Amino acid sequence: MAPIMKAFLLTGLLLPACGPPAPPAAGPGTLSRTPVAGDSVAVHPVFHASLVLQYGTRTIYVDPHNGAQRFAAYPAPDLVLITDIHPDHLDTATLEALPLGGARIVAPPAVKERLPRALRPACAAMPNGHTLDIHGVHIEAIPMYNLPPSPQAMHPPGRGNGYVLTLGGKRIYISGDTQGIPEMRDLRDIDIAFVCMNLPYTMGVDEAADAVLAFRPKVVYPYHYRGAEGLSDVQRFKELVHHGDPSIEVRLENWYPAK
C-alpha cells in the first residue's frame, strides 16, 4: 500500500548530487487533510527535497524528483520551483511525467539551460537577488552555496537558488542546498522555513541550528537530511533550537517514507 502523505497546516494565527542515490519511487499517496479555522497554507512533505504547498486554489511543487508517482495525490501544479542542477532537485524524467501543461516553472538560469526543450518556454529564469510575481505569489531568489565560497565547491555561489515566497500572508523560506550563509542569517519575518542538513553536501545539524537561531522563523522543518552516512540527527537539531529559543516550533516529519 502506498504511504499516506499528511498535510501540515499553518493557521492564520500562527503566523545531489547532494545526496546518495534515492530509492525507487513510491506509489501514489493519499491526502489526509483536516481543514481548521483560520487555515492558510497547507504543507505536504513529499520526499527528501520535494514538497508541495497549497493555498486556496494554488498548488506549488518544489524540486519534484524521484518519480511522478510521488505527486499523484496532489492537484496539477500552478507553479514549480527548482533550486539547483543536481538530480535530487532537477529530475527531468520526473518533470516530463508530471501534468505541467498549466504550470509556470521558476529556476536559476543554470537549471533552465538543462530543462527539456519543451519545458523551457514555461520557465522564468531567476538569478540570485531577483524577485518575481506569478499567480499571486511573490518570489525572492535567495543565494545558496557552500562555505567557504568557491567556484569549485559542490554548490558554488550564484548557481542555485533558495527561495522566499509570500503566500497567503505568510513568508516561507526554502533553503535549497546551502550552509548557514550570511544571506540566510539575515532573513527576517519568516513564518516557516525548510532548512537542509546533510553532510558533506550542505551543513551539519549544529550549523543548521545556529543559522536558524540567527533568523528565528516561527516554524522550521528540517528537510533534505539524508547524507553520506545516513539520516541526520534531526531530534538533536530540535533540541538545539529549543534550547536557544523555545518559541521556534520545530516540526519533525518523515521525509523518507517507506517504499
Long-range contacts (C-beta under 8 A, 24 or more apart in sequence): 2-26, 2-27, 2-28, 2-29, 2-30, 3-29, 3-257, 3-258, 4-29, 4-30, 4-32, 5-29, 5-30, 5-31, 5-32, 5-44, 5-45, 5-46, 5-73, 5-257, 6-32, 6-33, 6-44, 6-45, 6-253, 7-31, 7-32, 7-33, 7-42, 7-43, 7-44, 7-54, 8-42, 8-43, 8-44, 8-45, 8-251, 8-253, 9-33, 9-35, 9-36, 9-39, 9-40, 9-41, 9-42, 9-43, 10-40, 10-41, 10-42, 10-43, 10-168, 10-170, 10-191, 10-192, 10-219, 11-36, 11-37, 11-38, 11-39, 11-40, 12-38, 12-39, 12-40, 12-169, 13-38, 14-40, 14-191, 14-218, 14-219, 15-40, 15-170, 15-191, 15-192, 15-218, 15-219, 16-84, 16-86, 16-87, 16-88, 16-89, 16-154, 16-177, 16-201, 17-86, 17-87, 17-88, 17-154, 17-201, 18-84, 18-86, 18-88, 18-89, 18-154, 18-155, 18-177, 18-198, 18-201, 18-202, 18-224, 19-48, 19-88, 19-198, 19-201, 19-224, 19-226, 19-227, 20-226, 20-227, 20-228, 22-47, 22-48, 22-65, 22-66, 22-88, 23-66, 23-259, 24-67, 24-259, 25-66, 25-67, 25-68, 25-69, 25-70, 26-67, 26-69, 26-70, 26-257, 26-258, 26-259, 27-69, 27-72, 28-69, 28-72, 28-73, 29-70, 29-72, 29-73, 30-73, 31-73, 31-74, 40-168, 40-169, 40-170, 41-167, 41-168, 41-170, 41-172, 41-192, 43-192, 43-221, 44-74, 45-221, 45-223, 45-253, 45-254, 45-255, 46-70, 46-71, 46-255, 47-255, 47-256, 47-257, 48-88, 48-223, 48-224, 48-226, 48-255, 48-256, 49-83, 49-88, 49-89, 49-176, 49-196, 49-223, 49-224, 51-174, 51-194, 51-223, 52-77, 53-165, 53-167, 53-172, 55-167, 55-168, 56-168, 58-135, 58-136, 58-137, 58-167, 60-137, 60-165, 60-167, 61-98, 61-103, 62-174, 63-88, 63-89, 63-90, 64-91, 64-94, 64-95, 64-98, 65-89, 65-90, 65-91, 65-94, 66-91, 66-94, 67-94, 67-97, 68-94, 68-97, 68-98, 71-98, 76-100, 76-101, 76-102, 76-103, 77-103, 78-102, 78-103, 78-104, 78-135, 79-103, 79-104, 79-105, 79-106, 79-134, 79-135, 79-137, 80-104, 80-105, 80-106, 81-105, 81-106, 81-107, 81-139, 81-163, 81-174, 82-106, 82-107, 82-108, 82-111, 83-107, 83-108, 83-111, 83-144, 83-160, 83-161, 83-162, 83-163, 83-174, 83-176, 83-177, 84-108, 84-110, 84-111, 84-144, 84-155, 84-159, 84-160, 84-161, 84-176, 84-177, 85-110, 85-111, 85-114, 85-159, 85-160, 86-177, 88-224, 89-160, 89-176, 89-177, 90-114, 90-115, 92-116, 95-119, 104-134, 104-135, 106-132, 106-134, 106-139, 106-163, 107-161, 108-141, 108-159, 108-160, 108-161, 110-159, 110-160, 111-160, 126-161, 127-158, 128-157, 128-158, 128-161, 137-165, 137-166, 137-167, 138-165, 138-166, 138-167, 139-163, 139-164, 139-165, 140-164, 140-165, 142-173, 142-176, 142-183, 142-184, 142-187, 143-178, 143-181, 143-183, 144-175, 144-176, 144-177, 144-178, 144-181, 145-178, 145-179, 145-181, 146-178, 146-179, 146-202, 147-179, 147-180, 147-181, 154-201, 155-201, 155-202, 164-190, 173-217, 175-224, 177-201, 177-202, 177-224, 178-202, 178-203, 179-203, 179-207, 179-211, 180-207, 180-208, 180-210, 180-211, 180-214, 181-211, 184-211, 184-214, 184-215, 185-211, 185-214, 185-215, 186-215, 187-215, 187-217, 188-215, 190-215, 190-216, 190-217, 190-218, 191-217, 191-218, 191-219, 192-217, 192-218, 192-219, 192-220, 192-221, 193-217, 193-219, 193-220, 193-221, 194-220, 194-221, 194-223, 194-224, 195-220, 195-221, 195-222, 195-223, 196-222, 196-223, 196-224, 196-225, 197-222, 197-224, 197-225, 197-232, 197-234, 197-237, 198-224, 198-225, 198-226, 198-227, 198-228, 198-232, 199-227, 199-228, 199-229, 199-232, 200-227, 200-228, 201-227, 201-228, 204-232, 205-232, 205-233, 205-234, 205-236, 205-237, 205-240, 206-240, 208-237, 209-237, 209-240, 209-241, 209-244, 210-240, 212-241, 212-248, 213-241, 213-244, 213-245, 213-248, 216-245, 216-247, 216-248, 217-248, 218-248, 218-249, 219-248, 219-249, 219-250, 219-251, 220-248, 220-249, 220-250, 220-251, 221-250, 221-251, 221-253, 222-250, 222-252, 223-255, 224-255, 225-255, 226-255, 226-256, 231-256
